Amino acid sequence: MKLLKFPLIAFLALIFTLSVGCTSHQGGRTHTNAFGIYERETHAYTQVPSYNIPFRRADFDPDADISGNRTTLLWGLFTYYDY
């Protein structure tokens, strides 16, 4: 039984390591998700949900250019956006 546990644990560790940061590209947009703890989307331009704590880039740096990027932390609890 001991011999069977090691390959199973090694296989699960490999799958976990390879699937930690999932990134998708779609028409110039990128979406990166690390188990919902960290999520970044470029060219998002969507409405920020009302159930989270938003941080707008213009509040911190009024001279910044608008890029449409959105970063969420802790499954959307905190959202940093610049549009």
Backbone torsions as a table, in degrees:
resi	resn	phi	psi	omega
1	MET	NA	-32.3	179.8
2	LYS	-64.3	-36.4	179.9
3	LEU	-68.3	-29.7	-179.6
4	LEU	-77.6	-30.6	-178.2
5	LYS	-68.3	-40.9	-176.0
6	PHE	-62.2	-49.6	178.6
7	PRO	-62.4	-35.5	179.3
8	LEU	-66.5	-44.6	178.6
9	ILE	-66.0	-40.7	178.2
10	ALA	-63.8	-41.1	178.6
11	PHE	-64.4	-44.4	178.6
12	LEU	-65.5	-37.9	176.7
13	ALA	-65.0	-39.2	177.8
14	LEU	-64.9	-45.6	178.2
15	ILE	-61.6	-43.6	178.7
16	PHE	-61.7	-44.2	-178.8
17	THR	-64.3	-40.7	-177.5
18	LEU	-76.4	-21.3	-176.5
19	SER	-105.7	10.2	-177.7
20	VAL	-65.4	-52.3	-178.2
21	GLY	-109.2	102.5	179.7
22	CYS	-96.3	129.7	179.9
23	THR	-127.5	136.0	174.8
24	SER	-127.8	145.8	179.2
25	HIS	-118.1	133.1	-178.2
26	GLN	-147.1	102.0	175.9
27	GLY	56.5	47.8	179.8
28	GLY	86.4	-8.5	178.1
29	ARG	-97.7	142.3	173.8
30	THR	-123.1	147.2	-179.9
31	HIS	-135.4	115.2	179.8
32	THR	-113.0	132.6	-178.0
33	ASN	-137.1	125.9	176.5
34	ALA	-116.4	80.1	179.9
35	PHE	56.7	23.8	179.0
36	GLY	81.1	-14.3	178.3
37	ILE	-67.4	-42.6	176.4
38	TYR	-129.9	127.1	179.3
39	GLU	-138.9	130.7	-179.0
40	ARG	-131.8	135.0	179.7
41	GLU	-134.4	129.7	177.5
42	THR	-95.9	149.9	-178.9
43	HIS	53.2	45.7	-176.2
44	ALA	-73.9	-58.9	179.4
45	TYR	48.3	39.2	176.0
46	THR	-114.8	160.1	-178.4
47	GLN	-66.5	136.6	178.2
48	VAL	-78.2	129.7	-178.6
49	PRO	-61.3	153.4	-176.6
50	SER	-80.9	-10.8	-176.7
51	TYR	-88.4	5.4	-180.0
52	ASN	-118.6	177.9	179.7
53	ILE	-102.1	105.3	-175.8
54	PRO	-86.4	144.2	171.9
55	PHE	-126.0	115.8	-178.0
56	ARG	-96.9	135.5	-177.2
57	ARG	-63.2	-34.1	-179.3
58	ALA	-64.0	-24.3	177.1
59	ASP	-71.4	-30.1	-179.0
60	PHE	-94.0	-36.6	-177.3
61	ASP	-138.7	90.6	-175.5
62	PRO	-65.1	-21.9	-178.0
63	ASP	-89.3	3.5	-176.3
64	ALA	-73.4	148.1	176.2
65	ASP	-78.7	148.6	-180.0
66	ILE	-84.1	126.7	179.3
67	SER	-118.9	-17.7	179.5
68	GLY	85.1	12.7	179.9
69	ASN	-79.9	146.0	177.5
70	ARG	-136.5	132.3	178.3
71	THR	-124.3	128.8	177.6
72	THR	-120.0	146.9	178.6
73	LEU	-124.7	148.1	175.9
74	LEU	54.7	58.0	175.6
75	TRP	56.5	38.1	175.3
76	GLY	89.4	6.6	179.6
77	LEU	-66.3	-42.8	176.8
78	PHE	-115.3	132.2	179.8
79	THR	-128.3	126.7	176.2
80	TYR	-113.1	120.6	-176.6
81	TYR	-138.3	159.3	-179.2
82	ASP	-133.8	55.5	174.1
83	TYR	-143.4	NA	NA
